[in-house]
Amino acid sequence: MCTSLGNYATGGVDAMALDNYWHPRCSWYGPSGIGSARGIKGFRNWHQIPFLNGMPNRVGDVGKGYIFGDGDYVGFTAWPGMQMTISNDGRLGIAPSNQSITMRSLDFWRCEKGLIRENWVLVDLLHVYHQLGVDVLGRMKEFNKARC
């Protein structure tokens, strides 16, 4: 499946063949700021397509990652696992600056009958914003001055 995700560059989302790996009633739990999705169609429309539209040149190197599992539970991480340029319409309120970034993430999958039924995704969004020159925690401190 990780290898198939790289097929986007040559064949779009259909070439990623999610139906071969994901349960039709899967649940995808993204990090705060991205949200969750239900079913393959929900995942594609809520997360995958907007992600790829904002960063269409994203490249992941499965060979640099680590996969581990126990029974029906599998984890995969690469730190960083992808590199991309924020372009087109941008993503998550990030302007399309054409700036290159890397993304660090960790996925946990629960499989059912050989298909991914649930996927928990951790993305280091603070690191993404840091690469863009945004100090998220510094901004939070500014917003909370009245509480001091």
DSSP file (Angstrom, degrees, kcal/mol; ACC not computed):
  #  RESIDUE AA STRUCTURE BP1 BP2  ACC     N-H-->O    O-->H-N    N-H-->O    O-->H-N    TCO  KAPPA ALPHA  PHI   PSI    X-CA   Y-CA   Z-CA
    1    1 A M     >        0   0    0      0, 0.0     4,-1.8     0, 0.0    20,-0.1   0.000 360.0 360.0 360.0 -44.2    0.0    0.0    0.0
    2    2 A C  H  >  +     0   0    0      1,-0.2     4,-0.6     2,-0.2    60,-0.1   0.893 360.0  48.4 -59.6 -38.5    2.8    2.5    0.9
    3    3 A T  H >4 S+     0   0    0      1,-0.2     3,-1.2     2,-0.2    -1,-0.2   0.906 107.4  55.4 -66.7 -41.3    4.3    1.9   -2.5
    4    4 A S  H >4 S+     0   0    0      1,-0.3     3,-2.0     2,-0.2    -1,-0.2   0.813  95.4  66.6 -62.8 -30.4    0.9    2.4   -4.3
    5    5 A L  H >< S+     0   0    0     -4,-1.8     3,-1.1     1,-0.3    -1,-0.3   0.812  93.1  61.8 -60.8 -28.0    0.5    5.8   -2.6
    6    6 A G  T X< S+     0   0    0     -3,-1.2     3,-0.7    -4,-0.6    -1,-0.3   0.553  82.7  81.0 -73.9  -7.2    3.5    6.9   -4.7
    7    7 A N  T X>  +     0   0    0     -3,-2.0     4,-2.0     1,-0.2     3,-0.8   0.542  65.8  90.5 -75.6  -5.9    1.5    6.2   -7.9
    8    8 A Y  H <> S+     0   0    0     -3,-1.1     4,-2.6     1,-0.2    -1,-0.2   0.888  77.4  61.1 -56.8 -42.1   -0.3    9.6   -7.6
    9    9 A A  H <4 S+     0   0    0     -3,-0.7    -1,-0.2     1,-0.2    -2,-0.1   0.819 116.9  29.2 -58.8 -33.0    2.3   11.4   -9.7
   10   10 A T  H <4 S+     0   0    0     -3,-0.8    -1,-0.2    -4,-0.2    -2,-0.2   0.671 138.2  16.8-102.7 -18.8    1.7    9.3  -12.7
   11   11 A G  H  X S-     0   0    0     -4,-2.0     4,-0.6     1,-0.2     3,-0.3   0.370  92.7-125.5-139.6   8.5   -2.0    8.3  -12.4
   12   12 A G  T ><  -     0   0    0     -4,-2.6     3,-0.8    -5,-0.3     4,-0.4  -0.182  60.5 -38.6  73.6-170.4   -3.8   10.5   -9.9
   13   13 A V  G >4 S+     0   0    0      1,-0.3     3,-1.3     2,-0.2     5,-0.4   0.822 134.2  60.0 -63.7 -33.0   -5.8    9.3   -6.9
   14   14 A D  G >4 S+     0   0    0     -3,-0.3     3,-1.5     1,-0.3    -1,-0.3   0.852  97.3  60.6 -64.2 -32.6   -7.2    6.3   -8.6
   15   15 A A  G << S+     0   0    0     -3,-0.8    -1,-0.3    -4,-0.6    -2,-0.2   0.650  89.0  72.1 -69.0 -14.1   -3.7    4.9   -9.3
   16   16 A M  G <  S-     0   0    0     -3,-1.3    -1,-0.3    -4,-0.4    -2,-0.2   0.653  91.6-149.3 -76.8 -13.6   -3.2    4.8   -5.5
   17   17 A A    X   +     0   0    0     -3,-1.5     3,-1.7    -4,-0.3     4,-0.4   0.833  30.5 167.2  54.0  44.9   -5.6    1.8   -5.4
   18   18 A L  G >>  +     0   0    0     -5,-0.4     4,-2.8     1,-0.3     3,-2.0   0.842  68.9  68.4 -58.2 -33.5   -7.0    2.5   -1.9
   19   19 A D  G 34 S+     0   0    0      1,-0.3    -1,-0.3     2,-0.2    -2,-0.1   0.755  94.6  57.9 -59.0 -23.5   -9.8    0.0   -2.6
   20   20 A N  G <4 S+     0   0    0     -3,-1.7    -1,-0.3     1,-0.1    -2,-0.2   0.671 121.2  23.7 -78.0 -16.6   -7.2   -2.8   -2.5
   21   21 A Y  T <4 S+     0   0    0     -3,-2.0    95,-3.1    -4,-0.4     2,-0.4   0.616 109.2  72.0-124.3 -21.7   -6.0   -1.9    1.0
   22   22 A W  E  < S-a  116   0A   0     -4,-2.8    95,-0.2    93,-0.3    -1,-0.1  -0.829  76.2-119.4-109.4 139.4   -8.8   -0.1    2.8
   23   23 A H  E >   -     0   0A   0     93,-2.7     3,-1.7    -2,-0.4    17,-0.2  -0.480  28.9-120.5 -67.2 141.0  -12.0   -1.5    4.2
   24   24 A P  E 3  S+     0   0A   0      0, 0.0    16,-0.6     0, 0.0    17,-0.2   0.783 114.1  44.3 -58.2 -25.9  -15.1    0.2    2.6
   25   25 A R  E 3  S+     0   0A   0     14,-0.2    -2,-0.1    15,-0.1    92,-0.0  -0.173  87.6 148.1-110.6  39.7  -16.2    1.4    6.0
   26   26 A C  E <   -     0   0A   0     -3,-1.7    13,-3.7    12,-0.1     2,-0.4  -0.218  38.2-142.1 -70.3 161.5  -12.8    2.5    7.2
   27   27 A S  E     -aB 118  38A   0     90,-2.1    92,-2.0    11,-0.2     2,-0.5  -0.996   8.3-161.4-126.2 134.1  -12.2    5.4    9.6
   28   28 A W  E     -aB 119  37A   0      9,-2.9     9,-2.6    -2,-0.4     2,-0.7  -0.971   2.3-164.5-118.2 121.1   -9.3    7.8    9.3
   29   29 A Y  E     -aB 120  36A   0     90,-3.6    92,-2.7    -2,-0.5     7,-0.2  -0.875  13.1-173.5-110.8 100.7   -8.4    9.9   12.3
   30   30 A G        -     0   0    0      5,-1.7     3,-0.1    -2,-0.7    92,-0.1  -0.336  31.4 -84.3 -87.1 171.8   -6.1   12.8   11.4
   31   31 A P    >>  -     0   0    0      0, 0.0     3,-2.5     0, 0.0     4,-2.0  -0.225  60.7 -72.7 -71.3 164.4   -4.4   15.2   13.8
   32   32 A S  T 34 S+     0   0    0      1,-0.3    93,-0.1     2,-0.2     0, 0.0  -0.315 124.9  35.4 -54.0 136.2   -6.0   18.2   15.2
   33   33 A G  T 34 S+     0   0    0     -3,-0.1    -1,-0.3     1,-0.0    59,-0.0   0.081 119.7  51.7 100.5 -22.6   -6.4   20.8   12.5
   34   34 A I  T <4 S-     0   0    0     -3,-2.5    -2,-0.2     1,-0.1     2,-0.2   0.766  89.8-162.0-110.3 -48.1   -7.0   18.2    9.8
   35   35 A G     <  -     0   0    0     -4,-2.0    -5,-1.7     2,-0.0     2,-0.3  -0.496  20.3 -60.2 100.5-167.7   -9.9   16.1   11.3
   36   36 A S  E     -B   29   0A   0     -7,-0.2     2,-0.3    -2,-0.2    -7,-0.2  -0.739  36.0-158.8-119.3 163.8  -11.4   12.7   10.7
   37   37 A A  E     -B   28   0A   0     -9,-2.6    -9,-2.9    -2,-0.3     2,-0.4  -0.990   8.9-142.6-143.8 150.5  -13.0   11.0    7.7
   38   38 A R  E  >  -B   27   0A   0     -2,-0.3     4,-0.8   -11,-0.2   -11,-0.2  -0.955  65.0  -3.9-116.9 132.2  -15.3    8.0    7.3
   39   39 A G  H  > S-     0   0    0    -13,-3.7     4,-2.5    -2,-0.4     5,-0.2   0.206  90.3 -77.2  73.6 162.7  -15.0    5.6    4.3
   40   40 A I  H  > S+     0   0    0    -16,-0.6     4,-2.8     1,-0.2     5,-0.2   0.909 132.3  51.3 -62.6 -42.4  -12.7    5.7    1.4
   41   41 A K  H  > S+     0   0    0    -17,-0.2     4,-2.6     1,-0.2     5,-0.3   0.913 110.9  48.2 -62.7 -42.2  -14.8    8.4   -0.3
   42   42 A G  H  X S+     0   0    0     -4,-0.8     4,-2.8     2,-0.2     5,-0.4   0.909 112.2  49.4 -63.3 -42.2  -14.7   10.6    2.9
   43   43 A F  H  X>S+     0   0    0     -4,-2.5     5,-2.4     2,-0.2     4,-2.1   0.932 113.3  46.5 -61.9 -46.7  -11.0   10.1    3.2
   44   44 A R  I  <>S+     0   0    0     -4,-2.8     5,-3.1     3,-0.2    -2,-0.2   0.943 120.4  37.2 -61.7 -48.1  -10.4   11.1   -0.4
   45   45 A N  I  <5S+     0   0    0     -4,-2.6    -2,-0.2    -5,-0.2    -1,-0.2   0.842 123.1  40.0 -76.9 -34.2  -12.6   14.1   -0.4
   46   46 A W  I  <5S-     0   0    0     -4,-2.8    -3,-0.2    -5,-0.3    -2,-0.2   0.850 137.1  -3.4 -85.6 -35.9  -11.9   15.4    3.2
   47   47 A H  I  X5S+     0   0    0     -4,-2.1     4,-2.5    -5,-0.4     5,-0.2   0.750 121.9  52.5-122.1 -58.0   -8.2   14.8    3.4
   48   48 A Q  I  ><S+     0   0    0     -5,-2.4     4,-2.6     1,-0.2     5,-0.2   0.907 111.1  42.2 -60.6 -51.7   -6.4   13.1    0.5
   49   49 A I  H  ><S+     0   0    0     -5,-3.1     4,-2.5    -6,-0.2    -1,-0.2   0.933 117.2  46.5 -65.8 -46.1   -7.5   15.3   -2.5
   50   50 A P  H  > S+     0   0    0      0, 0.0     4,-1.9     0, 0.0    -1,-0.2   0.901 113.5  51.2 -61.3 -37.3   -7.1   18.6   -0.7
   51   51 A F  H  X S+     0   0    0     -4,-2.5     4,-1.4     1,-0.2    -2,-0.2   0.944 113.9  42.6 -61.3 -49.0   -3.7   17.5    0.6
   52   52 A L  H  < S+     0   0    0     -4,-2.6    -1,-0.2    -5,-0.2    -3,-0.2   0.820 111.3  55.5 -70.7 -31.2   -2.5   16.5   -2.8
   53   53 A N  H  < S+     0   0    0     -4,-2.5    36,-0.4    -5,-0.2    37,-0.2   0.885 113.2  41.8 -66.3 -37.5   -4.0   19.7   -4.4
   54   54 A G  H  < S+     0   0    0     -4,-1.9    33,-2.8     1,-0.2    36,-0.2   0.707 132.8  22.4 -82.0 -20.9   -2.0   21.9   -2.0
   55   55 A M  S >< S+     0   0    0     -4,-1.4     3,-1.6    31,-0.2    -1,-0.2  -0.444  71.1 161.4-143.0  63.0    1.2   19.9   -2.3
   56   56 A P  T 3  S+     0   0    0      0, 0.0    -3,-0.1     0, 0.0    -4,-0.1   0.672  71.5  58.0 -66.7 -17.4    1.0   17.9   -5.6
   57   57 A N  T 3  S+     0   0    0     28,-0.4    26,-0.1     2,-0.1    29,-0.1   0.197  73.7 145.0 -97.2  18.2    4.7   17.2   -5.8
   58   58 A R    <   -     0   0    0     -3,-1.6     2,-0.4    -6,-0.2    26,-0.2  -0.279  28.8-167.3 -60.5 139.2    4.9   15.4   -2.4
   59   59 A V  E     -C   83   0A   0     24,-2.7    24,-2.1     2,-0.0     2,-0.4  -0.997   5.5-168.8-131.7 129.1    7.3   12.5   -2.4
   60   60 A G  E     -C   82   0A   0     -2,-0.4     2,-0.6    22,-0.2    22,-0.2  -0.893  12.9-149.8-114.6 149.3    7.6    9.8    0.2
   61   61 A D    >   -     0   0    0     20,-1.0     3,-1.8    -2,-0.4     4,-0.3  -0.859   9.6-174.7-120.6  95.1   10.4    7.3    0.5
   62   62 A V  G >  S+     0   0    0     -2,-0.6     3,-1.8     1,-0.3    -1,-0.1   0.826  82.4  65.9 -58.2 -33.1    9.0    4.1    2.0
   63   63 A G  G 3  S+     0   0    0      1,-0.3    -1,-0.3    -3,-0.1    -2,-0.0   0.705  97.4  54.0 -64.2 -20.1   12.5    2.7    2.2
   64   64 A K  G <  S+     0   0    0     -3,-1.8    15,-0.4    17,-0.1    -1,-0.3   0.445  99.6  84.2 -91.5  -0.9   13.5    5.3    4.8
   65   65 A G  S <  S-     0   0    0     -3,-1.8     2,-0.4    -4,-0.3    13,-0.3  -0.353  72.0-126.6 -97.9 178.2   10.6    4.4    7.1
   66   66 A Y  E     -D   77   0A   0     11,-3.1    11,-2.2    -2,-0.1     2,-0.4  -0.990  17.2-165.9-127.2 132.0   10.0    1.8    9.7
   67   67 A I  E     +D   76   0A   0     -2,-0.4     2,-0.3     9,-0.2     9,-0.2  -0.953  14.3 165.7-118.9 139.0    7.1   -0.6    9.8
   68   68 A F  E     +D   75   0A   0      7,-2.4     7,-3.5    -2,-0.4     2,-0.3  -0.978   5.0 166.9-147.5 155.6    6.2   -2.7   12.9
   69   69 A G  E     -D   74   0A   0     -2,-0.3     2,-0.3     5,-0.3     5,-0.2  -0.992  27.1-155.2-164.3 168.5    3.2   -4.7   13.9
   70   70 A D  E >  S-D   73   0A   0      3,-2.7     3,-1.8    -2,-0.3     2,-0.3  -0.825  70.5 -49.4-153.8 109.8    1.5   -7.2   16.1
   71   71 A G  T 3  S-     0   0    0     -2,-0.3    -1,-0.1     1,-0.3     0, 0.0  -0.448 127.1  -7.1  64.2-124.6   -1.5   -9.2   14.9
   72   72 A D  T 3  S+     0   0    0     -2,-0.3    39,-3.5    -3,-0.1     2,-0.5   0.364 119.8  88.8 -86.0   4.6   -4.1   -6.8   13.3
   73   73 A Y  E <   +DE  70 110A   0     -3,-1.8    -3,-2.7    37,-0.2     2,-0.4  -0.901  51.8 174.8-111.0 132.3   -2.2   -3.7   14.4
   74   74 A V  E     -DE  69 109A   0     35,-2.4    35,-3.5    -2,-0.5     2,-0.4  -0.976  10.5-164.0-134.5 144.6    0.5   -2.1   12.2
   75   75 A G  E     -DE  68 108A   0     -7,-3.5    -7,-2.4    -2,-0.4     2,-0.4  -0.958   4.4-175.0-127.2 149.1    2.5    1.1   12.6
   76   76 A F  E     +DE  67 107A   0     31,-2.4    31,-3.0    -2,-0.4     2,-0.3  -0.991   8.9 167.2-143.0 135.2    4.6    3.0   10.1
   77   77 A T  E     +DE  66 106A   0    -11,-2.2   -11,-3.1    -2,-0.4     2,-0.3  -0.996  15.6 179.2-145.0 150.2    6.8    6.0   10.5
   78   78 A A  E >   - E   0 105A   0     27,-1.1    27,-1.3    -2,-0.3     3,-0.6  -0.946  29.7-132.5-145.7 132.9    9.4    8.0    8.7
   79   79 A W  E 3  S+     0   0A   0      1,-0.6    25,-0.2   -15,-0.4     2,-0.1  -0.750 107.9   9.9-130.0  82.4   10.9   11.0   10.3
   80   80 A P  E 3  S+     0   0A   0      0, 0.0    -1,-0.6     0, 0.0    24,-0.3   0.485  87.5 170.9 -84.6 155.9   10.7   12.9    7.9
   81   81 A G  E <   +     0   0A   0     22,-2.6   -20,-1.0    -3,-0.6     2,-0.3   0.608  61.3  26.1-104.7 -16.8    8.6   10.7    5.7
   82   82 A M  E     -CE  60 103A   0     21,-1.4    21,-2.3   -22,-0.2     2,-0.4  -0.983  54.7-158.5-145.1 154.4    7.7   13.1    2.9
   83   83 A Q  E     +CE  59 102A   0    -24,-2.1   -24,-2.7    -2,-0.3     2,-0.3  -0.984  28.1 149.5-130.1 147.7    9.0   16.2    1.2
   84   84 A M  E     - E   0 101A   0     17,-2.4    17,-3.0    -2,-0.4     2,-0.4  -0.960  40.5-114.4-163.2 171.7    6.8   18.6   -0.7
   85   85 A T  E     - E   0 100A   0     -2,-0.3     2,-0.8    15,-0.3   -28,-0.4  -0.989  27.9-127.4-121.4 131.2    6.3   22.2   -1.8
   86   86 A I  E     + E   0  99A   0     13,-2.1    12,-2.8    -2,-0.4    13,-0.5  -0.692  56.8 133.9 -79.1 113.5    3.2   24.1   -0.7
   87   87 A S    >   +     0   0    0    -33,-2.8     3,-2.9    -2,-0.8    10,-0.1  -0.624  35.8  37.9-142.4-163.8    1.7   25.4   -3.9
   88   88 A N  T 3  S-     0   0    0      1,-0.3   -34,-0.2    -2,-0.2     3,-0.1  -0.283 130.5 -12.0  50.0-116.0   -1.6   25.7   -5.8
   89   89 A D  T 3  S-     0   0    0    -36,-0.4    -1,-0.3     1,-0.3   -35,-0.2   0.430  97.1-131.4 -92.6   0.9   -4.2   26.6   -3.2
   90   90 A G    <   -     0   0    0     -3,-2.9     2,-0.3   -37,-0.2    -1,-0.3  -0.303  22.4-102.2  75.7-168.8   -2.1   25.9   -0.2
   91   91 A R  B >  S+G   94   0B   0      3,-1.0     3,-2.0   -37,-0.1   -40,-0.1  -0.977  81.8   6.2-158.4 142.0   -3.3   23.7    2.7
   92   92 A L  T 3  S-     0   0    0     -2,-0.3     3,-0.1     1,-0.3    -2,-0.1   0.819 131.0 -51.7  55.3  37.2   -4.6   24.2    6.2
   93   93 A G  T 3  S+     0   0    0      1,-0.3     2,-0.6     0, 0.0    -1,-0.3   0.537 105.1 135.9  79.4   6.0   -4.7   27.9    5.9
   94   94 A I  B <   -G   91   0B   0     -3,-2.0    -3,-1.0     1,-0.0    -1,-0.3  -0.776  57.0-122.8 -89.6 124.2   -1.1   28.0    4.7
   95   95 A A        -     0   0    0     -2,-0.6     2,-2.1    -5,-0.2    -5,-0.2  -0.289  29.5-101.7 -63.7 148.6   -0.6   30.3    1.7
   96   96 A P        +     0   0    0      0, 0.0    -9,-0.1     0, 0.0    -1,-0.1  -0.491  57.9 158.5 -72.8  81.4    0.9   28.7   -1.5
   97   97 A S        -     0   0    0     -2,-2.1   -10,-0.2   -10,-0.1     3,-0.1   0.493  51.9-125.7 -85.9  -4.8    4.4   30.1   -0.9
   98   98 A N        +     0   0    0    -12,-2.8     2,-0.4     1,-0.2   -11,-0.2   0.800  60.2 150.5  58.2  30.0    6.1   27.5   -3.1
   99   99 A Q  E     -E   86   0A   0    -13,-0.5   -13,-2.1     1,-0.0     2,-0.3  -0.775  46.1-126.1 -93.0 135.7    8.3   26.8   -0.1
  100  100 A S  E     +E   85   0A   0     -2,-0.4     2,-0.3   -15,-0.2   -15,-0.3  -0.606  36.3 169.2 -79.8 139.1    9.7   23.2    0.3
  101  101 A I  E     -E   84   0A   0    -17,-3.0   -17,-2.4    -2,-0.3     2,-0.3  -0.907  27.0-133.1-139.0 167.1    9.0   21.5    3.6
  102  102 A T  E     -E   83   0A   0     -2,-0.3     2,-0.4   -19,-0.2   -19,-0.2  -0.859  17.6-144.7-115.8 160.7    9.3   18.0    5.1
  103  103 A M  E     -E   82   0A   0    -21,-2.3   -22,-2.6    -2,-0.3   -21,-1.4  -0.992   3.6-157.0-131.7 129.6    6.6   16.2    7.0
  104  104 A R  E     +     0   0A   0     -2,-0.4    20,-2.4    20,-0.3     2,-0.3  -0.889  27.8 160.0-104.0 130.4    7.1   13.9   10.0
  105  105 A S  E     -EF  78 123A   0    -27,-1.3   -27,-1.1    -2,-0.5     2,-0.4  -0.961  31.0-154.6-149.2 164.3    4.4   11.5   10.7
  106  106 A L  E     -EF  77 122A   0     16,-2.3    16,-2.8    -2,-0.3     2,-0.4  -0.976  14.9-163.5-142.4 124.9    3.4    8.2   12.4
  107  107 A D  E     -EF  76 121A   0    -31,-3.0   -31,-2.4    -2,-0.4     2,-0.4  -0.899   4.8-167.7-111.4 139.1    0.5    6.0   11.3
  108  108 A F  E     -EF  75 120A   0     12,-2.5    12,-2.7    -2,-0.4     2,-0.4  -0.997  12.1-167.2-120.6 130.9   -1.2    3.3   13.2
  109  109 A W  E     -EF  74 119A   0    -35,-3.5   -35,-2.4    -2,-0.4     2,-0.6  -0.942  15.2-157.1-119.6 138.9   -3.5    0.9   11.4
  110  110 A R  E     -EF  73 118A   0      8,-2.6     7,-3.0    -2,-0.4     8,-1.7  -0.976  23.5-154.9-108.6 121.4   -6.0   -1.6   12.7
  111  111 A C  E     - F   0 116A   0    -39,-3.5     2,-0.4    -2,-0.6     5,-0.2  -0.677  13.4-168.5-100.4 151.4   -6.7   -4.2   10.0
  112  112 A E  E >  S- F   0 115A   0      3,-3.1     3,-1.5    -2,-0.3    -2,-0.0  -0.962  77.3 -15.5-139.2 117.7   -9.7   -6.4    9.6
  113  113 A K  T 3  S-     0   0    0     -2,-0.4     3,-0.1     1,-0.3    -1,-0.1   0.882 130.6 -50.8  53.5  41.8   -9.7   -9.3    7.2
  114  114 A G  T 3  S+     0   0    0      1,-0.2     2,-0.3   -91,-0.0    -1,-0.3   0.495 120.1 101.7  80.4   4.1   -6.5   -8.0    5.6
  115  115 A L  E <  S- F   0 112A   0     -3,-1.5    -3,-3.1   -93,-0.0     2,-0.5  -0.910  80.5-104.4-121.3 149.3   -7.9   -4.4    5.0
  116  116 A I  E     +aF  22 111A   0    -95,-3.1   -93,-2.7    -2,-0.3    -5,-0.2  -0.590  39.3 170.3 -72.7 119.2   -7.3   -1.2    7.0
  117  117 A R  E     +     0   0A   0     -7,-3.0   -90,-2.1    -2,-0.5     2,-0.3   0.771  67.8  19.9 -98.9 -35.1  -10.4   -0.6    9.1
  118  118 A E  E     -aF  27 110A   0     -8,-1.7    -8,-2.6   -92,-0.2     2,-0.4  -0.996  61.6-170.2-137.8 144.1   -9.0    2.3   11.2
  119  119 A N  E     -aF  28 109A   0    -92,-2.0   -90,-3.6    -2,-0.3     2,-0.5  -0.965   4.0-166.0-137.5 117.6   -6.0    4.6   10.8
  120  120 A W  E     -aF  29 108A   0    -12,-2.7   -12,-2.5    -2,-0.4     2,-0.5  -0.906  15.4-164.8-101.4 127.6   -4.7    7.0   13.5
  121  121 A V  E     - F   0 107A   0    -92,-2.7     2,-0.5    -2,-0.5   -14,-0.2  -0.954  12.0-168.8-122.5 127.0   -2.3    9.6   12.0
  122  122 A L  E     - F   0 106A   0    -16,-2.8   -16,-2.3    -2,-0.5     2,-0.4  -0.962  10.2-179.7-111.0 124.9    0.1   11.8   13.9
  123  123 A V  E     - F   0 105A   0     -2,-0.5     2,-2.2   -18,-0.2   -18,-0.2  -0.991  32.9-127.3-125.0 132.6    1.7   14.6   12.0
  124  124 A D     >  +     0   0    0    -20,-2.4     4,-1.5    -2,-0.4     3,-0.4  -0.523  39.6 166.5 -78.0  77.9    4.1   17.0   13.5
  125  125 A L  H  > S+     0   0    0     -2,-2.2     4,-2.6     1,-0.2     5,-0.2   0.803  70.4  62.9 -67.3 -29.4    2.2   20.1   12.4
  126  126 A L  H  > S+     0   0    0     -3,-0.2     4,-2.1     1,-0.2    -1,-0.2   0.897 104.6  48.2 -61.1 -37.7    4.2   22.3   14.8
  127  127 A H  H  > S+     0   0    0     -3,-0.4     4,-2.1     2,-0.2    -2,-0.2   0.877 108.6  53.9 -69.2 -37.8    7.3   21.4   12.7
  128  128 A V  H  X S+     0   0    0     -4,-1.5     4,-0.8     1,-0.2    -2,-0.2   0.960 112.5  43.0 -59.0 -51.4    5.5   22.1    9.5
  129  129 A Y  H ><>S+     0   0    0     -4,-2.6     5,-2.7     1,-0.2     3,-0.7   0.873 109.5  58.0 -64.5 -36.7    4.6   25.6   10.7
  130  130 A H  H ><5S+     0   0    0     -4,-2.1     3,-1.7     1,-0.2    -1,-0.2   0.899 102.3  54.5 -59.5 -40.6    8.2   26.1   12.1
  131  131 A Q  H 3<5S+     0   0    0     -4,-2.1    -1,-0.2     1,-0.3    -2,-0.2   0.766 107.5  51.6 -63.6 -24.0    9.6   25.5    8.6
  132  132 A L  T <<5S-     0   0    0     -4,-0.8    -1,-0.3    -3,-0.7    -2,-0.2   0.345 123.9-104.3 -94.3   5.0    7.4   28.2    7.3
  133  133 A G  T < 5S+     0   0    0     -3,-1.7     2,-0.6     1,-0.2    -3,-0.2   0.679  78.3 133.0  83.2  17.7    8.5   30.7    9.9
  134  134 A V      < -     0   0    0     -5,-2.7     2,-1.1    -6,-0.1    -1,-0.2  -0.913  43.9-157.4-106.8 120.6    5.4   30.5   12.1
  135  135 A D     >  -     0   0    0     -2,-0.6     4,-2.3     1,-0.2     5,-0.2  -0.782  13.1-178.5 -95.0  91.6    6.0   30.0   15.9
  136  136 A V  H  > S+     0   0    0     -2,-1.1     4,-2.1     1,-0.2    -1,-0.2   0.909  81.3  46.8 -61.1 -45.3    2.6   28.5   16.9
  137  137 A L  H  > S+     0   0    0      1,-0.2     4,-2.0     2,-0.2    -1,-0.2   0.871 110.6  53.3 -68.0 -35.2    3.4   28.3   20.6
  138  138 A G  H  > S+     0   0    0      2,-0.2     4,-1.9     1,-0.2    -1,-0.2   0.890 108.6  50.4 -62.5 -39.7    4.7   31.9   20.5
  139  139 A R  H  X S+     0   0    0     -4,-2.3     4,-2.4     2,-0.2    -2,-0.2   0.908 107.7  52.8 -64.7 -41.1    1.4   33.0   19.0
  140  140 A M  H  X S+     0   0    0     -4,-2.1     4,-1.3     1,-0.2    -1,-0.2   0.901 107.3  52.4 -61.6 -39.5   -0.5   31.2   21.7
  141  141 A K  H  < S+     0   0    0     -4,-2.0     3,-0.3     1,-0.2    -1,-0.2   0.908 109.2  49.7 -62.0 -41.9    1.5   33.0   24.3
  142  142 A E  H >< S+     0   0    0     -4,-1.9     3,-1.2     1,-0.2    -2,-0.2   0.905 109.5  51.3 -62.1 -42.0    0.7   36.3   22.7
  143  143 A F  H 3< S+     0   0    0     -4,-2.4     3,-0.3     1,-0.3    -1,-0.2   0.748 110.0  50.9 -68.0 -22.4   -3.0   35.5   22.6
  144  144 A N  T >< S+     0   0    0     -4,-1.3     3,-1.4    -3,-0.3     4,-0.4   0.154  70.7 111.9-104.1  18.7   -3.0   34.5   26.3
  145  145 A K  G X  S+     0   0    0     -3,-1.2     3,-1.4     1,-0.3    -1,-0.2   0.859  73.8  60.6 -59.1 -35.4   -1.4   37.7   27.7
  146  146 A A  G 3  S+     0   0    0     -3,-0.3    -1,-0.3     1,-0.3    -2,-0.1   0.720  98.1  58.8 -66.9 -19.6   -4.6   38.6   29.4
  147  147 A R  G <         0   0    0     -3,-1.4    -1,-0.3     1,-0.2    -2,-0.2   0.574 360.0 360.0 -85.8  -9.3   -4.5   35.4   31.5
  148  148 A C    <         0   0    0     -3,-1.4    -1,-0.2    -4,-0.4    -2,-0.1   0.485 360.0 360.0 -77.5 360.0   -1.2   36.2   33.1
